[in-house]
Amino acid sequence: MAQDYEEAFIIYHELMLDCDLDAMEAVGIAYKLGRGVHKDEAKGSFYIKNAVDIELDLMNKEQGGSGK
């Protein structure tokens, strides 16, 4: 089972590098839970927060907002 988590982490990490926000959130969750990667709460929070912030910025721009 650990091998599956490691493979999933690698895939999500590659997708994240291609600006996939869902993958960025998945990478953050993997870090927080220590699945497929060494557990790192700080990295997990970093990736999850960044994914949410980027998504909110994109939604704001779509609605014609001025951003932050």
JORA-V251756 format. One record per backbone hydrogen bond with DSSP energy under -1.0 kcal/mol. NH is the residue of the N-H (numbers start at 0). CO is the residue of the C=O. Records with the same first field share a line. If there is no record, write none. Layout:
NH: CO ; CO
This chain:
4: 0
5: 1
6: 2
7: 3
8: 4
9: 5
10: 6
11: 7
12: 8
13: 9
14: 10
15: 11
16: 12
18: 15
19: 14
23: 19
24: 20
25: 21
26: 22
27: 23
28: 24
29: 25
30: 26
31: 27
32: 28
33: 29
34: 29
39: 30
43: 39
44: 40
45: 41
46: 42
47: 43
48: 44
49: 45
50: 46
51: 47
52: 48
53: 49
54: 50
55: 51
56: 52
57: 53
58: 54
59: 55
60: 56
61: 57
62: 58
63: 60
64: 59
